[in-house]
Each structure stands twice: as C-alpha cells, then as structure tokens.
C-alpha cells in the first residue's frame, strides 16, 4: 500500500517554532524559499528562512528538516548561523507569492493567491509546491466575497517562467533540467564573468555537484570568486574527497582560512583526507560510506541505500562496524552487497550475512593495487581500514577512474559532443 505524504499549507507553518532533535527551540519560521521552474513544473522548495533568538534570519535547507508537524518544525540539529541572503534564482513564498494576482489556465480568469500547499516527494527528502489556494473576484477591500478554490500548481499561470522568456532568471531555472556533468559543460564554455554570475546564483548543493564535474582550473576560479563564507558552505556540500582535492590546490593561507570557516566535523574529514598521499587508497577514499552496526537489519540497510543523495557506487554496499558509526569507526566486521540485501528477509541482521572474507585495503595502498583489487573482486567500491581495524572510508570506482584517465579528460569531454539541451543552453547563456 502506497504511503501518502501529508500536505502542509505555508500559512500553517509561518511563525511556528523550529526545534532541534533534543527539543530545544532554535527559532521561528519567517518564510520559505523556492526555486521556480520553466513552464508548469511545480517549484522546488529549497528551505526555510528561520529567525533565531538573536533576531538574525538564517537559511535552513529542507534536507536538514526531519519533520513538519502541527505547530512545529524539527531539524537535524546542524544549523548554519550565517545571515540569509536571497539569490537571483530564489523566490520567497510568503513574501512574493501570497496575495499575488494570477490567472486560471482554463478560463483566463484572474484570481488572488491566498495560500500555498507544499508536499514532500515519496521516498525522497525533496519538497515542492503542489497546490494553490485562490479566491475568485477582484482584489481590494471586497476580495473576501469571492469563491475559493484549491488548485494544482499547473492550473494557474503567472508564477512560472515562460519557456521562451529572456533574462537570467529563465536561464537559471532551465539549468535545473541538466545533470551536473552537462551543466558543468555549459559553465566551462561561458566567459569568466558570466560563469561567476551563474555560480553565485546556484544554491550550495547544486554548485557543489557542478564543481565536482569541472576541470581543476575552473574549480579554483569559481571558488576564488565566492565570498569566504559561501565558499566554505559549498565545500561542506561537496563530497569530502572532492573538497580535499580542491583545497589542496589552493594557496596555504586560503586553504586554512576556508577550513577554519567550515563546520569542525566537516573540516576534520577533509583534513584527514589531505594527510594521505593523493594516489593512494587513503587519498582516493570518501569518508562517508554507509556504516551500520551489527544489530541493524536488512530493512535498516535498504532504508539507508534508498537515500537519493548517495551515488550508485556508494549505495552498492553497506559496511558493518562496531560503534562509533562515523569514520573512523569501531572494528570493521565486513560488508553486505546490495544484491544480498534484496535476497534476504527484512528482519535479518546484517552481521549474519556480511562478507567477512573479503580483504580490506590499507590507506597507503597505491592506485595500481586499488585498481587491481576492484577488478579482481568485481567491486564498485572497497573498504579502507587502518592497522587498528577501524573503517576509514571507501574507495569508489568513479574516483579511481578520475585518476586513471588523462589529466585533461574533462576538457576533452567538454569539447566533444554534448546533449542537445545543454548545447542550446550554452548558446542562451552566452546571449546568442
């Protein structure tokens, strides 16, 4: 039976308290931040504007919201206290969408927006706007007398950007249709000025994904043009191994400044990765594999594997370790492949089906041996374990390929063929 995700209307969460997992109040919701999309596609909800006790307004990404319930919002407890600054591609739901005059697609009748409904997409952490509560009749003092309707987002026009409209907002909204690698190709061919403008308008997670696909020179150029606080946020959103690679190319003073601005736990992972030689298992690994305790079940493992933010290579297997669960973990016990998880009952303990015979890689394993290991055992990722038996991270096949291919492979790809949509956007971005 399908699970129905409850809809929330924004008027019901305006001003409600925001709590951390311990029940301590963080602040109150003052607005919601959305990104409009081309045509009739429902806008994606990026996050909340939260007013903390100091009266400062900060941005809380929806990926860090674990619950939107009656009278309260629950967060993961990890909050960036930097002041919220609205970007060009962002729209404030309460401040800019409510009380707006729009038209019904079917009849062309003008209506007034009274409320907006948001919903979390099934099996994902993404949220989007899906309903619009409107009143018929003209605006002004008498507008309360009209009939009210709850409509699908696609049933009204006047919000979304036109498919063939001009200007930066339309371009930025259209970029959302591209995969990070394709968007990286578009950015690579822009002028330095235009590239910086687009990078500044993208949200942190999106920019982080794109940076990971860009050549080294472009990465350094873009990160160097961001404000230090924003650059630190983007580095936190990147995979730790990619952030470490980028930081290692920066001057020592700039590198330390950005590491200091990052959250301590994120900076610690990056510093640890930078302590290993680049072309070794330790230098190649990510510090964020799926780690489960021995008493976790197959159902627990599958729930973790479903995370849409995980790359396919990281989702291919889970690692069973004694506490602590964060790397470096307690004693590494073994791994379970995704296919094995699909074959066993949900209540099965992962410790009972873990592959304990497969050897792990020491962090100083050189790249050629890592490559042979993945090929010999038909693996897409491999555990990296230190002398004490703690899991340090996992080396994935995509990171190995990055180092096996020629240094300019991204440049060569970007000068080759690109999808038609990306090719069209490249011209639009340049104003052609």
C-alpha positions as CSV (number, residue, x, y, z in Angstrom):
1,X,0.0,0.0,0.0
2,X,1.4,3.4,-1.0
3,X,2.4,5.8,1.7
4,X,0.6,9.2,1.4
5,X,2.7,12.1,2.4
6,X,0.6,14.8,4.2
7,X,0.3,18.2,2.5
8,X,1.2,21.3,4.5
9,X,-0.1,24.8,3.7
10,X,2.5,27.5,4.3
11,X,0.2,29.8,6.3
12,X,0.1,27.0,9.0
13,X,3.9,27.0,9.4
14,X,4.5,30.7,9.3
15,X,5.8,31.8,12.6
16,X,5.9,28.2,14.1
17,X,8.8,27.2,16.3
18,X,11.8,25.3,15.0
19,X,13.3,22.6,17.3
20,X,16.4,20.6,17.3
21,X,16.3,16.8,18.0
22,X,16.7,17.4,21.7
23,X,13.6,19.5,21.9
24,X,15.4,22.9,22.2
25,X,13.9,25.8,20.3
26,X,16.2,27.1,17.6
27,X,14.0,29.9,16.2
28,X,10.8,30.6,14.2
29,X,9.8,30.2,10.6
30,X,9.6,33.6,8.8
31,X,9.4,32.5,5.2
32,X,10.0,29.6,2.7
33,X,12.5,29.7,-0.2
34,X,11.5,28.2,-3.5
35,X,13.0,27.9,-7.0
36,X,10.6,28.5,-9.9
37,X,10.9,26.2,-12.9
38,X,10.2,26.5,-16.6
39,X,6.6,26.1,-17.7
40,X,4.1,24.4,-15.5
41,X,6.6,22.3,-13.5
42,X,6.0,22.7,-9.7
43,X,8.7,24.8,-7.9
44,X,11.2,23.0,-5.8
45,X,11.2,24.1,-2.1
46,X,14.9,24.8,-1.2
47,X,14.5,25.7,2.5
48,X,13.1,27.9,5.3
49,X,14.1,31.3,6.5
50,X,14.3,31.0,10.3
51,X,14.6,33.9,12.7
52,X,16.9,32.7,15.6
53,X,16.9,34.2,19.1
54,X,19.3,36.9,18.2
55,X,16.8,38.2,15.6
56,X,19.2,37.1,12.8
57,X,17.5,35.4,9.8
58,X,19.3,32.3,8.6
59,X,18.7,29.7,5.9
60,X,17.6,26.2,6.9
61,X,17.8,23.7,3.9
62,X,14.9,21.3,3.5
63,X,17.4,18.5,3.5
64,X,18.0,19.2,7.2
65,X,14.3,19.3,8.1
66,X,13.2,15.9,9.5
67,X,9.6,16.8,10.3
68,X,7.0,19.4,9.5
69,X,4.2,18.8,12.0
70,X,1.4,20.7,13.6
71,X,2.8,23.7,15.3
72,X,6.5,22.8,14.9
73,X,9.4,22.1,12.6
74,X,12.1,19.5,13.6
75,X,15.7,19.8,12.3
76,X,18.7,17.6,12.3
77,X,20.3,20.0,14.8
78,X,23.0,21.0,12.3
79,X,22.4,24.7,11.5
80,X,24.5,27.3,9.7
81,X,24.1,30.6,11.6
82,X,25.2,32.8,8.7
83,X,22.7,35.5,7.8
84,X,20.3,34.6,4.9
85,X,20.8,36.4,1.6
86,X,18.3,35.8,-1.2
87,X,19.8,34.8,-4.5
88,X,18.7,35.7,-8.0
89,X,17.1,32.3,-8.7
90,X,15.2,32.2,-5.4
91,X,11.6,33.2,-4.6
92,X,10.2,33.9,-1.1
93,X,6.9,32.1,-0.8
94,X,5.2,34.2,1.8
95,X,6.9,37.5,0.8
96,X,6.4,37.2,-3.0
97,X,3.8,34.6,-3.9
98,X,0.9,35.2,-1.4
99,X,-1.6,37.9,-2.4
100,X,-0.3,37.7,-6.0
101,X,-2.8,38.0,-8.9
102,X,-2.6,35.1,-11.3
103,X,-4.9,33.6,-13.9
104,X,-6.7,30.3,-14.3
105,X,-5.2,28.4,-17.3
106,X,-8.6,27.0,-18.3
107,X,-10.6,30.2,-18.4
108,X,-8.1,33.1,-18.1
109,X,-10.0,34.4,-15.1
110,X,-7.9,36.4,-12.7
111,X,-7.7,35.2,-9.1
112,X,-5.8,36.1,-5.9
113,X,-3.4,33.6,-4.2
114,X,-4.4,33.1,-0.5
115,X,-2.2,30.1,0.4
116,X,0.3,27.6,-1.0
117,X,0.5,23.9,-0.4
118,X,3.8,22.0,-0.1
119,X,4.4,18.3,-0.1
120,X,7.4,16.0,0.4
121,X,8.1,13.7,-2.5
122,X,7.8,10.0,-1.8
123,X,11.0,8.2,-0.7
124,X,13.0,11.4,-1.0
125,X,13.9,14.4,1.0
126,X,12.9,16.9,-1.7
127,X,9.9,19.1,-1.2
128,X,7.9,21.0,-3.8
129,X,4.9,23.3,-4.1
130,X,1.9,21.3,-5.5
131,X,-1.3,23.3,-4.6
132,X,-2.5,26.9,-4.8
133,X,-5.4,28.1,-2.7
134,X,-7.1,31.1,-4.6
135,X,-10.1,33.4,-4.4
136,X,-12.1,34.5,-7.4
137,X,-13.0,38.1,-7.7
138,X,-11.1,41.4,-7.9
139,X,-8.6,42.4,-5.4
140,X,-9.0,45.1,-2.8
141,X,-11.4,45.6,0.1
142,X,-14.1,43.3,-1.4
143,X,-12.0,40.4,-2.4
144,X,-13.1,38.3,0.6
145,X,-16.5,37.8,-1.0
146,X,-15.3,35.6,-3.9
147,X,-15.4,31.8,-4.2
148,X,-12.3,30.0,-3.0
149,X,-10.6,27.1,-4.9
150,X,-7.7,24.7,-4.2
151,X,-6.0,24.0,-7.5
152,X,-3.0,22.2,-8.9
153,X,0.1,24.4,-9.5
154,X,-0.3,23.7,-13.2
155,X,-3.9,25.1,-13.2
156,X,-2.7,28.7,-12.8
157,X,-0.4,30.9,-14.7
158,X,1.5,33.9,-13.6
159,X,4.1,32.3,-11.4
160,X,6.3,30.1,-13.6
161,X,8.8,31.4,-16.0
162,X,7.9,31.3,-19.7
163,X,9.5,28.6,-21.8
164,X,10.9,31.1,-24.3
165,X,11.3,34.0,-22.0
166,X,14.5,36.0,-21.8
167,X,16.8,37.0,-18.9
168,X,18.9,35.4,-16.2
169,X,16.0,34.0,-14.2
170,X,14.8,31.9,-17.1
171,X,18.3,30.7,-17.8
172,X,18.9,29.7,-14.2
173,X,15.6,27.9,-13.9
174,X,16.4,26.0,-17.1
175,X,19.7,24.9,-15.8
176,X,17.9,22.7,-13.3
177,X,17.0,20.3,-16.1
178,X,20.6,19.4,-16.7
179,X,22.7,16.8,-15.0
180,X,25.6,18.2,-13.1
181,X,28.1,17.0,-15.7
182,X,26.1,18.7,-18.5
183,X,25.7,21.9,-16.6
184,X,29.5,21.8,-15.9
185,X,30.0,21.7,-19.7
186,X,27.8,24.8,-20.1
187,X,29.7,26.7,-17.4
188,X,33.0,25.7,-18.8
189,X,32.3,27.5,-22.1
190,X,31.0,30.7,-20.5
191,X,33.0,33.8,-20.1
192,X,34.7,34.1,-16.7
193,X,32.3,37.0,-15.8
194,X,29.1,35.0,-16.8
195,X,30.4,31.9,-15.1
196,X,30.9,33.7,-11.8
197,X,27.3,35.2,-12.1
198,X,25.7,31.8,-12.7
199,X,27.8,30.2,-9.9
200,X,26.7,32.9,-7.4
201,X,23.0,32.3,-8.2
202,X,23.1,28.5,-7.9
203,X,22.2,27.0,-4.5
204,X,25.1,25.4,-2.5
205,X,24.2,21.8,-3.2
206,X,23.8,22.3,-6.9
207,X,27.0,24.3,-7.2
208,X,28.9,21.6,-5.2
209,X,27.7,18.9,-7.6
210,X,28.8,21.0,-10.6
211,X,32.2,21.9,-9.1
212,X,32.9,18.2,-8.8
213,X,32.5,17.8,-12.5
214,X,34.6,20.8,-13.6
215,X,38.3,20.9,-14.6
216,X,40.6,21.9,-11.8
217,X,41.2,25.4,-13.2
218,X,37.5,26.2,-13.3
219,X,37.0,24.9,-9.8
220,X,39.8,27.2,-8.5
221,X,38.5,30.2,-10.4
222,X,34.9,29.8,-9.2
223,X,35.7,29.1,-5.5
224,X,38.1,32.0,-5.5
225,X,35.3,34.4,-6.6
226,X,32.9,33.4,-3.9
227,X,32.8,35.1,-0.5
228,X,34.7,33.1,2.0
229,X,31.6,32.1,4.0
230,X,29.8,30.9,0.8
231,X,32.9,29.1,-0.4
232,X,33.0,27.2,3.0
233,X,29.3,26.3,2.6
234,X,29.9,24.9,-0.9
235,X,33.0,22.9,0.2
236,X,30.9,21.4,3.0
237,X,28.3,20.3,0.5
238,X,30.9,18.6,-1.7
239,X,32.0,15.0,-1.2
240,X,34.9,15.2,1.3
241,X,37.4,13.6,-1.1
242,X,36.5,16.2,-3.9
243,X,36.7,19.1,-1.4
244,X,40.1,17.8,-0.2
245,X,41.3,17.6,-3.8
246,X,40.2,21.2,-4.5
247,X,41.6,22.7,-1.3
248,X,44.9,21.0,-1.9
249,X,45.3,23.1,-5.0
250,X,44.8,26.4,-3.2
251,X,47.5,28.6,-1.5
252,X,48.1,27.5,2.1
253,X,46.7,30.7,3.6
254,X,43.5,30.5,1.6
255,X,43.1,26.8,2.3
256,X,43.5,27.3,6.1
257,X,41.0,30.2,6.1
258,X,38.3,28.2,4.4
259,X,38.9,25.1,6.6
260,X,38.5,27.3,9.6
261,X,35.2,28.6,8.3
262,X,33.8,25.1,7.7
263,X,32.0,23.2,10.4
264,X,34.5,21.4,12.6
265,X,33.3,17.9,11.8
266,X,33.3,18.6,8.0
267,X,36.8,20.2,8.2
268,X,38.1,17.3,10.2
269,X,37.2,14.8,7.5
270,X,38.8,16.9,4.8
271,X,42.0,17.4,6.8
272,X,42.2,13.7,7.4
273,X,41.9,13.0,3.6
274,X,44.5,15.7,2.9
275,X,47.0,13.9,5.2
276,X,47.3,10.9,2.8
277,X,49.2,10.7,-0.5
278,X,47.0,11.7,-3.4
279,X,47.3,8.4,-5.4
280,X,46.7,6.0,-2.5
281,X,43.5,4.4,-1.1
282,X,43.5,7.0,1.7
283,X,43.8,9.9,-0.7
284,X,41.1,8.5,-3.0
285,X,38.5,7.4,-0.5
286,X,35.4,9.1,0.7
287,X,34.8,9.3,4.4
288,X,31.0,8.9,4.2
289,X,30.2,5.3,3.2
290,X,27.0,3.6,4.6
291,X,28.0,2.3,8.0
292,X,25.7,0.0,10.1
293,X,26.0,-1.6,13.5
294,X,25.9,-5.4,13.8
295,X,22.4,-5.3,15.2
296,X,21.0,-3.4,12.2
297,X,18.6,-5.3,10.0
298,X,18.3,-5.7,6.2
299,X,15.3,-3.2,6.4
300,X,17.6,-0.6,8.0
301,X,20.2,-1.2,5.4
302,X,17.7,-0.8,2.5
303,X,16.4,2.4,4.0
304,X,19.9,3.9,4.0
305,X,20.6,2.7,0.5
306,X,17.4,4.5,-0.8
307,X,18.9,7.9,0.0
308,X,18.7,9.8,-3.3
309,X,21.8,11.8,-2.4
310,X,24.0,8.7,-2.5
311,X,26.0,7.9,-5.6
312,X,25.3,4.5,-7.1
313,X,28.8,3.3,-6.2
314,X,28.3,4.2,-2.5
315,X,24.8,2.7,-2.5
316,X,26.1,-0.6,-3.8
317,X,27.1,-2.0,-0.4
318,X,27.0,-1.3,3.3
319,X,29.8,-1.7,5.8
320,X,29.2,-3.4,9.2
321,X,31.2,-2.0,12.0
322,X,31.1,-1.7,15.8
323,X,30.4,1.8,17.2
324,X,31.1,4.6,16.6
325,X,29.2,4.7,13.3
326,X,31.1,7.7,11.9
327,X,34.5,7.1,10.3
328,X,37.0,6.2,11.7
329,X,34.6,3.6,13.1
330,X,35.0,0.9,15.7
331,X,36.2,-2.5,14.5
332,X,35.3,-3.3,10.9
333,X,33.4,-6.6,10.6
334,X,32.5,-7.0,6.9
335,X,30.3,-5.7,4.1
336,X,27.0,-6.6,2.5
337,X,26.3,-6.2,-1.2
338,X,23.0,-4.6,-2.3
339,X,22.0,-7.7,-4.2
340,X,22.3,-9.8,-1.0
341,X,20.1,-7.3,0.8
342,X,17.4,-7.9,-1.8
343,X,17.6,-11.6,-1.3
344,X,17.2,-11.8,2.5
345,X,14.1,-11.1,4.7
346,X,13.8,-7.6,6.1
347,X,14.3,-8.7,9.7
348,X,17.7,-10.4,9.0
349,X,20.7,-8.9,10.9
350,X,23.3,-7.5,8.6
351,X,26.0,-9.1,10.7
352,X,24.7,-12.5,9.9
353,X,25.1,-12.0,6.1
354,X,28.2,-9.8,6.0
355,X,31.1,-10.9,3.8
356,X,33.9,-11.2,6.3
357,X,36.4,-13.0,4.0
358,X,37.0,-10.1,1.5
359,X,40.3,-8.3,2.4
360,X,40.2,-4.6,3.1
361,X,42.7,-2.0,1.8
362,X,45.2,-0.3,4.0
363,X,45.2,3.5,3.5
364,X,48.6,3.6,1.9
365,X,47.7,1.1,-0.9
366,X,48.9,2.7,-4.2
367,X,46.5,3.4,-7.0
368,X,47.5,0.4,-9.3
369,X,46.8,-2.0,-6.5
370,X,43.5,-0.4,-5.7
371,X,42.6,-0.8,-9.4
372,X,43.6,-4.5,-9.4
373,X,41.6,-5.0,-6.3
374,X,38.3,-3.6,-7.8
375,X,38.9,-5.6,-11.0
376,X,39.8,-8.9,-9.2
377,X,36.8,-8.9,-6.9
378,X,34.3,-7.2,-9.4
379,X,33.7,-4.4,-6.9
380,X,32.5,-0.8,-7.4
381,X,33.8,0.3,-4.0
382,X,36.2,-1.1,-1.5
383,X,36.7,-0.6,2.3
384,X,39.8,1.2,3.6
385,X,40.8,0.0,7.1
386,X,43.7,1.1,9.3
387,X,46.0,-1.0,11.4
388,X,43.7,-1.0,14.4
389,X,40.8,-2.4,12.3
390,X,38.7,0.8,12.1
391,X,37.0,1.6,8.8
392,X,38.4,4.9,7.5
393,X,36.3,5.2,4.4
394,X,35.6,3.6,1.0
395,X,37.3,3.9,-2.4
396,X,34.7,4.1,-5.3
397,X,35.3,3.1,-8.9
398,X,34.5,6.6,-10.1
399,X,37.3,8.2,-8.0
400,X,39.7,5.6,-9.4
401,X,38.7,6.3,-13.0
402,X,39.3,10.0,-12.3
403,X,42.9,9.3,-11.6
404,X,43.4,6.6,-14.4
405,X,42.1,8.8,-17.2
406,X,44.4,11.6,-18.7
407,X,44.6,14.8,-16.6
408,X,42.6,16.7,-19.3
409,X,39.8,14.1,-19.8
410,X,37.2,16.6,-18.6
411,X,38.5,19.2,-21.0
412,X,38.3,16.7,-23.9
413,X,34.8,15.6,-23.0
414,X,33.6,19.3,-22.8
415,X,35.0,20.0,-26.3
416,X,33.2,16.9,-27.7
417,X,29.6,16.2,-28.1
418,X,27.1,17.4,-25.5
419,X,23.3,16.7,-25.2
420,X,21.1,18.9,-27.4
421,X,19.6,20.6,-24.4
422,X,22.9,21.5,-23.0
423,X,24.1,22.8,-26.4
424,X,21.1,25.1,-26.7
425,X,21.6,26.4,-23.2
426,X,25.2,27.1,-23.9
427,X,24.2,29.5,-26.6
428,X,21.5,31.0,-24.5
429,X,23.9,31.6,-21.6
430,X,26.2,33.5,-24.0
431,X,23.3,35.6,-25.2
432,X,23.2,34.0,-28.7
